[in-house]
Amino acid sequence: MTDDKMQTLSSFAKDEYGLSSASFQAMVNYGYALLAIAGGDGEVSDPEMEWLINHQTRFGAPEEVVGLYQSFDYKNANLQELLPDIKKS
C-alpha cells in the first residue's frame, strides 16, 4: 500500500528539480531505488549512504523517510516494484 499524502518540499527541490511537493511513498521509493543501485556491487558504502541522507534531507524528505533508508534491504530490492511510485504529480 502506498501513501499518497503530498509533502511540501524544500526550495532546493523546487530550484533543482522543479518540484514543490512529493508523496511520502515517492520519497521512500526514490531513496530505496538509489540504494539498490548503489548496492549493486554488494555494499552501500558509508559515503554513499551519507550522500543519500544529506541529499534527501536537503530535498525536504521528513526524518521518518530518511530513517527508513538505514534499515532497507537493498540487496533484495526489486527496482520494478519501486519505480512505479516515483512519479511527478
MDAnalysis code that builds the backbone (N, CA, C; Angstrom):
import MDAnalysis as mda
import numpy as np

u = mda.Universe.empty(267, n_residues=89, atom_resindex=np.repeat(np.arange(89), 3), trajectory=True)
u.add_TopologyAttr("name", ["N", "CA", "C"] * 89)
u.add_TopologyAttr("resid", np.arange(1, 90))
u.add_TopologyAttr("resname", ["MET", "THR", "ASP", "ASP", "LYS", "MET", "GLN", "THR", "LEU", "SER", "SER", "PHE", "ALA", "LYS", "ASP", "GLU", "TYR", "GLY", "LEU", "SER", "SER", "ALA", "SER", "PHE", "GLN", "ALA", "MET", "VAL", "ASN", "TYR", "GLY", "TYR", "ALA", "LEU", "LEU", "ALA", "ILE", "ALA", "GLY", "GLY", "ASP", "GLY", "GLU", "VAL", "SER", "ASP", "PRO", "GLU", "MET", "GLU", "TRP", "LEU", "ILE", "ASN", "HIS", "GLN", "THR", "ARG", "PHE", "GLY", "ALA", "PRO", "GLU", "GLU", "VAL", "VAL", "GLY", "LEU", "TYR", "GLN", "SER", "PHE", "ASP", "TYR", "LYS", "ASN", "ALA", "ASN", "LEU", "GLN", "GLU", "LEU", "LEU", "PRO", "ASP", "ILE", "LYS", "LYS", "SER"])
u.atoms.positions = np.array([
    [0.845, -1.184, 0.000],
    [0.000, 0.000, 0.000],
    [0.885, 1.240, 0.000],
    [0.543, 2.211, -0.784],
    [1.348, 3.423, -0.867],
    [0.665, 4.561, -0.134],
    [1.456, 5.504, 0.315],
    [0.961, 6.694, 0.982],
    [1.003, 7.822, -0.040],
    [-0.167, 8.310, -0.431],
    [-0.241, 9.341, -1.462],
    [-0.313, 10.752, -0.890],
    [-0.216, 10.892, 0.435],
    [-0.258, 12.216, 1.031],
    [0.947, 13.013, 0.544],
    [0.671, 14.190, 0.018],
    [1.740, 15.015, -0.524],
    [2.454, 15.774, 0.595],
    [3.782, 15.815, 0.480],
    [4.641, 16.506, 1.432],
    [5.235, 17.731, 0.730],
    [5.258, 18.850, 1.416],
    [5.885, 20.047, 0.866],
    [7.398, 19.859, 0.883],
    [8.030, 20.228, -0.218],
    [9.475, 20.051, -0.361],
    [10.207, 21.370, -0.151],
    [11.511, 21.299, -0.132],
    [12.360, 22.467, 0.109],
    [12.524, 23.316, -1.151],
    [13.107, 24.487, -0.960],
    [13.413, 25.343, -2.110],
    [14.461, 24.680, -3.002],
    [15.347, 23.869, -2.428],
    [16.317, 23.101, -3.215],
    [15.591, 22.195, -4.208],
    [14.568, 21.490, -3.754],
    [13.806, 20.595, -4.635],
    [13.149, 21.390, -5.757],
    [12.633, 22.560, -5.424],
    [11.984, 23.410, -6.425],
    [13.014, 23.931, -7.427],
    [14.135, 24.429, -6.934],
    [15.158, 25.016, -7.805],
    [15.848, 23.976, -8.680],
    [16.187, 22.831, -8.103],
    [16.960, 21.816, -8.826],
    [16.108, 20.864, -9.662],
    [14.896, 20.576, -9.190],
    [14.077, 19.553, -9.847],
    [12.712, 20.052, -10.300],
    [12.370, 21.281, -9.956],
    [11.076, 21.825, -10.335],
    [9.916, 21.211, -9.566],
    [10.194, 20.676, -8.383],
    [9.163, 20.021, -7.575],
    [8.872, 20.831, -6.321],
    [7.603, 21.000, -6.017],
    [7.230, 21.681, -4.780],
    [6.630, 20.713, -3.770],
    [6.242, 19.522, -4.233],
    [5.715, 18.507, -3.326],
    [5.933, 17.127, -3.932],
    [5.910, 16.128, -3.054],
    [6.032, 14.730, -3.475],
    [5.343, 13.881, -2.420],
    [4.889, 12.721, -2.823],
    [4.255, 11.840, -1.847],
    [5.316, 11.214, -0.946],
    [4.888, 10.864, 0.235],
    [5.755, 10.173, 1.190],
    [6.346, 8.940, 0.529],
    [5.496, 8.144, -0.129],
    [5.953, 6.893, -0.735],
    [6.937, 7.136, -1.874],
    [6.741, 8.201, -2.644],
    [7.685, 8.515, -3.722],
    [9.067, 8.814, -3.155],
    [9.112, 9.550, -2.043],
    [10.409, 9.858, -1.434],
    [11.067, 8.601, -0.869],
    [10.267, 7.739, -0.253],
    [10.804, 6.479, 0.268],
    [11.365, 5.651, -0.879],
    [10.561, 5.447, -1.915],
    [10.974, 4.581, -3.016],
    [12.130, 5.161, -3.819],
    [12.210, 6.474, -3.941],
    [13.335, 7.104, -4.630],
    [14.638, 6.747, -3.913],
    [14.642, 6.905, -2.604],
    [15.827, 6.547, -1.825],
    [16.134, 5.070, -1.906],
    [15.098, 4.237, -1.836],
    [15.299, 2.793, -1.940],
    [15.890, 2.421, -3.295],
    [15.398, 3.055, -4.359],
    [15.926, 2.759, -5.697],
    [17.402, 3.146, -5.789],
    [17.752, 4.300, -5.244],
    [19.159, 4.709, -5.262],
    [20.019, 3.759, -4.443],
    [19.497, 3.277, -3.323],
    [20.249, 2.313, -2.516],
    [20.430, 0.996, -3.254],
    [19.398, 0.559, -3.959],
    [19.506, -0.684, -4.732],
    [20.577, -0.551, -5.813],
    [20.633, 0.605, -6.447],
    [21.634, 0.839, -7.490],
    [23.031, 0.956, -6.869],
    [23.152, 1.769, -5.829],
    [24.458, 1.934, -5.169],
    [24.952, 0.615, -4.590],
    [24.028, -0.224, -4.162],
    [24.394, -1.509, -3.582],
    [24.538, -2.621, -4.590],
    [24.522, -2.281, -5.858],
    [24.662, -3.279, -6.915],
    [25.972, -4.041, -6.848],
    [26.959, -3.455, -6.196],
    [28.249, -4.131, -6.027],
    [28.284, -4.944, -4.733],
    [27.134, -5.053, -4.066],
    [27.037, -5.848, -2.849],
    [27.110, -5.056, -1.561],
    [27.397, -3.755, -1.669],
    [27.545, -2.938, -0.467],
    [27.171, -1.494, -0.756],
    [26.500, -0.864, 0.194],
    [26.319, 0.584, 0.168],
    [27.347, 1.130, 1.153],
    [28.317, 1.853, 0.623],
    [29.393, 2.382, 1.468],
    [28.862, 3.501, 2.368],
    [29.612, 3.800, 3.405],
    [29.237, 4.904, 4.290],
    [29.116, 6.221, 3.523],
    [30.058, 6.553, 2.628],
    [29.908, 7.798, 1.861],
    [28.660, 7.800, 0.962],
    [28.304, 6.661, 0.394],
    [27.094, 6.590, -0.434],
    [25.849, 6.828, 0.415],
    [25.781, 6.197, 1.575],
    [24.637, 6.390, 2.470],
    [24.582, 7.827, 2.958],
    [25.729, 8.378, 3.302],
    [25.786, 9.765, 3.766],
    [25.299, 10.720, 2.681],
    [25.700, 10.486, 1.429],
    [25.246, 11.341, 0.333],
    [23.728, 11.287, 0.226],
    [23.164, 10.083, 0.260],
    [21.711, 9.938, 0.133],
    [20.987, 10.661, 1.265],
    [21.433, 10.456, 2.480],
    [20.783, 11.094, 3.625],
    [20.878, 12.614, 3.519],
    [22.052, 13.128, 3.179],
    [22.217, 14.580, 3.024],
    [21.358, 15.119, 1.890],
    [21.340, 14.420, 0.773],
    [20.550, 14.864, -0.374],
    [19.067, 14.894, -0.041],
    [18.567, 13.817, 0.527],
    [17.140, 13.731, 0.823],
    [16.730, 14.720, 1.911],
    [17.595, 14.962, 2.865],
    [17.309, 15.962, 3.890],
    [17.226, 17.340, 3.246],
    [18.172, 17.636, 2.385],
    [18.173, 18.924, 1.668],
    [16.956, 19.040, 0.753],
    [16.533, 17.929, 0.199],
    [15.377, 17.859, -0.689],
    [14.082, 18.174, 0.060],
    [14.074, 17.874, 1.350],
    [12.882, 18.133, 2.157],
    [12.190, 16.883, 2.650],
    [12.841, 15.732, 2.500],
    [12.252, 14.484, 2.987],
    [12.173, 14.522, 4.509],
    [11.042, 14.108, 5.071],
    [10.912, 14.073, 6.530],
    [11.896, 13.086, 7.158],
    [12.215, 13.293, 8.428],
    [13.124, 12.396, 9.143],
    [12.642, 10.954, 9.087],
    [11.333, 10.771, 9.116],
    [10.770, 9.418, 9.054],
    [11.188, 8.705, 7.769],
    [11.197, 9.424, 6.663],
    [11.616, 8.851, 5.380],
    [13.104, 8.521, 5.425],
    [13.905, 9.485, 5.809],
    [15.357, 9.309, 5.841],
    [15.741, 8.165, 6.783],
    [15.032, 8.037, 7.883],
    [15.311, 6.973, 8.833],
    [15.092, 5.580, 8.274],
    [14.199, 5.452, 7.307],
    [13.922, 4.148, 6.705],
    [15.080, 3.642, 5.855],
    [15.890, 4.527, 5.340],
    [16.976, 4.123, 4.438],
    [18.011, 3.240, 5.137],
    [18.298, 3.526, 6.395],
    [19.340, 2.790, 7.121],
    [19.038, 1.300, 7.240],
    [17.754, 0.943, 7.327],
    [17.397, -0.466, 7.538],
    [16.878, -1.151, 6.272],
    [16.927, -0.469, 5.136],
    [16.400, -1.035, 3.897],
    [17.273, -2.184, 3.393],
    [16.641, -3.265, 2.985],
    [17.335, -4.449, 2.454],
    [17.582, -4.258, 0.951],
    [18.566, -3.447, 0.623],
    [18.851, -3.110, -0.776],
    [19.323, -4.308, -1.581],
    [19.892, -5.304, -0.928],
    [20.396, -6.479, -1.650],
    [19.269, -7.298, -2.269],
    [18.090, -7.209, -1.702],
    [16.946, -7.962, -2.213],
    [15.882, -7.062, -2.826],
    [16.254, -5.835, -3.135],
    [15.301, -4.877, -3.695],
    [14.960, -5.224, -5.140],
    [13.745, -4.879, -5.526],
    [13.273, -5.077, -6.890],
    [12.921, -3.704, -7.459],
    [13.762, -3.201, -8.349],
    [13.526, -1.868, -8.917],
    [12.185, -1.775, -9.630],
    [11.758, -2.840, -10.258],
    [10.473, -2.822, -10.967],
    [9.314, -2.560, -10.010],
    [9.455, -2.965, -8.761],
    [8.415, -2.713, -7.767],
    [8.533, -1.317, -7.163],
    [9.730, -0.773, -7.135],
    [9.957, 0.536, -6.525],
    [9.612, 1.698, -7.455],
    [9.894, 1.543, -8.724],
    [9.796, 2.666, -9.659],
    [8.392, 3.217, -9.897],
    [7.334, 2.412, -9.931],
    [6.014, 2.981, -10.225],
    [5.554, 4.075, -9.259],
    [5.996, 4.045, -8.016],
    [5.575, 5.065, -7.055],
    [6.437, 6.318, -7.092],
    [7.416, 6.345, -7.984],
    [8.250, 7.538, -8.147],
    [7.774, 8.231, -9.414],
    [6.998, 9.272, -9.221],
    [6.461, 9.973, -10.383],
    [6.219, 11.430, -10.025],
    [6.234, 12.252, -11.016],
    [5.932, 13.663, -10.817],
    [4.421, 13.819, -10.866],
    [3.867, 14.382, -9.815],
    [2.408, 14.565, -9.752],
    [2.038, 15.997, -10.002],
])
